[in-house]
């Protein structure tokens, strides 16, 4: 851990703080901290910034309830900027959006990297706006029984591939299963965040069990 004395605040006593979602790694906002707000953030475990317009400290979520719980604070190589990873409660932007960065300036022709969030958005679109000839749309039109049948079939395929010891085939079948499970999630209104929170709660429980066993 570096000493706060080594950080380089600007001539106004401020340092930029790039706030990042600890789970998705999405940039949420750019704010500023002075020495006092940084110390408060570390002490309270919640983001506290310095408002350049109001010339005062402000704790994120103090009035809106959209608190940001700090996971880590890291300085850059020159120690004149910070990234603050947080677990947020509610929108990060005062406009009510998830992130303050929502106004595209430029987009190249390069394909966007694959993500489960992107796939989930696509599946949700197939449910609300039916696309003719789409297999996903076909599943939604057939309903829950068809979707569950496909989940069962793909589960069997994973078992067969795994039992056969074929790694490449198993990867292929797991991908098929994951897709159909996500279709089921959309059909039932289950989000990736719901699953993430469930797994996170189990992780905490497992961690405590391990500690108790060690004791």
C-alpha positions, 0 to 999 in steps of 0.5 A: 500500500502506498502512502497518501503523502505520495499522491500528487494533488493538483494546484487546487488540491484535487485528484481525479477519481475514475469510478469503476463497477467492481463486477462489470468493470464498466466505467461509472463516472469521473469525479474528484477528491481532495485529501479530506474526501479521500480520507473519508472514503477510506475510513467509511468505505463509501465514495466521498468526493469534492464538488468543484461547482459547489466547492464542498464535500459530497458523499455519493448517495447521501440524498439519492440513496445510490451509495457506492461501497468501495472495494479498492482504490488504486493510483496510476503510475504517476500517482496523480489519478485514481481508479475506485472500484465500487459495488453500487446501489442504484444508478451512478449518474444523477440522470438516473442512468447506470453510468455517466458515460452514455453519449457515443462520440465515435464507434469504429467498424470493429466488432464489439467484444463478446459478453454475457451482458451483450448476449442477454440484451440480444435475447431480450430483444428477440423476446420483445421484438420477434425476428422472423427466422430467428431460432431464439424467437422460435423458442420464445414463441413455443414457450416454457415447455419447449425451452425447458425441453431444450435445457434438458437435452443440452444437459444430457449432451454435456454429460455425454461429451464430458463422459467421453473425455472430449474437451472440445466437444464438451466446451461446445455442448456447455456453450449450447447449454449456457445459451438455452439456460439464458433463454430460460432466464429471459423467459422467467425474468431472471437477470445475470445479476440475480445469478451473480448475487446468488453465487456471491452469497454462496461464496461468502458462506463457503468462505466462512465455513472454511474459516470455521474448519481452519479454527 
